[in-house]
Amino acid sequence: MILAAALANFTEEGEAVPRSLGSLAEGFGIQESGRRDAWGRELDYEARGAKGYRLVSAGSDGLFDTDDDLVMVNGRMLRGGTP
C-alpha cells in the first residue's frame, strides 16, 4: 500500500502526519488510483494527534464499520471495525 509507506516515512522522520489524505497524496505525488483500495473504493483516513493515524478500507462489501474492513492504525494492520 503506497499510502502506508508514505505514512511510515512521516512517522520514522519524526514529523507530524498530514491532516488529510489529499495532502498526504499530493506531498508524495500519489495518483488518484493510489488513494483507493483493492476494490477501487476511496480509503478513509483520519489523523490522530501529531503522529497517529487510521487508514481504512471498507473491504469487499464496500461498507465501513463491518467485519471485513481492513484497518491500519499507526502502521499496525488490524481487521474489522473501529479499534
TAMOBEL-V751427 format. One record per helix or strand. SS is the DSSP state (H for helix, E for strand). FROM is the first residue (numbers start at 0). TO is the last residue. Records with the same first field share a line. If there is no record, write none. Layout:
BEGIN
SS: FROM-TO, FROM-TO
END
This chain:
BEGIN
H: 1-11, 20-27, 31-34
E: 35-35, 41-41, 43-47, 51-56, 69-72, 75-78
END
